[in-house]
């Protein structure tokens, strides 16, 4: 007697079997057993216990996530830096009247420091560097704060502004944050031999 | 294994905005189902862990693109299955699957439940066969969907399933015969 093949039994299970296969399974005890066993195997497969990983992979995933987020923010900060440079240009072009020369000189000095630090960061391909999750998180936080300062500088750009304590303080904050960012990205990387 | 994971919309929304705690919560919710899927498809537990990591790196990166159509598990499962199949393809390029028809284990101890027999028998299938059986019989993918994911024909998927079930039957009959 010709019996059903496994493909025919699987087709029957999927309600796609031929008339012959259906009639044969109804009449043949051996194929009926095989058909029942197929159902049981599938049911047992579905009932297999869930397996859990031996190790926690979240810390590695989180580290990658933090680094990727830092890269996105860095791109955002770069556009903020461009805005800050524009602000600096506007201020340089604008004639300062009645402002103490010491404040003008101080503002020029901190802007120069900011530009130097940006140039220093720009010499390194930060995206291709391998940093620890902790360093990446610290860099991301610093970049957030720089972006916040740039936002304040951009806000000041919308109103007539002359060198004054607030503007100088913002630029000084920016320089301090940039210096710490350089420290995270460059100095520590060099220290550990990256 | 039946997955009945309901994830609150608010958690998904937070994850989409990049909230780290929400992403961690999603990982915890789907860690076991993703690993289980990968482990059932792949022979090596470390490979399955790598697929788990690759899957969630993709989830973290792309969750913003998840439109909320269908169950989140369906979206994550699709990523995990694709990653596992990619790994199978890579391993096939490295070496032909010589393990396919081998029996590496001895007879099960007397009195072990049938479920354990089947689990052991399943381990002896090739990774391609495991993947087709698991995706079709357990996860409910159609042959058309499996064929598309594997870059093969529908008839390939069907024949792999039939071949795998024939193999399982022979292994199980052989093991029961030794008891």
Interface residues (C-beta under 8 A of the other chain):
Chain A: X5 X6 X7 X10 X34 X37 X38 X41 X42 X44 X45 X46 X47 X48 X49 X50 X51 X52 X53 X54 X55 X57 X58 X60 X61 X62 X64 X65 X68 X69
Chain B: X1 X2 X18 X20 X23 X24 X27 X28 X31 X32 X33 X35 X36 X39 X40 X45 X48 X49 X52 X53 X56 X57 X60 X61 X114 X115 X118 X119 X122 X133 X134 X137 X138 X158 X159 X161 X162 X163 X165 X166 X168 X169 X172
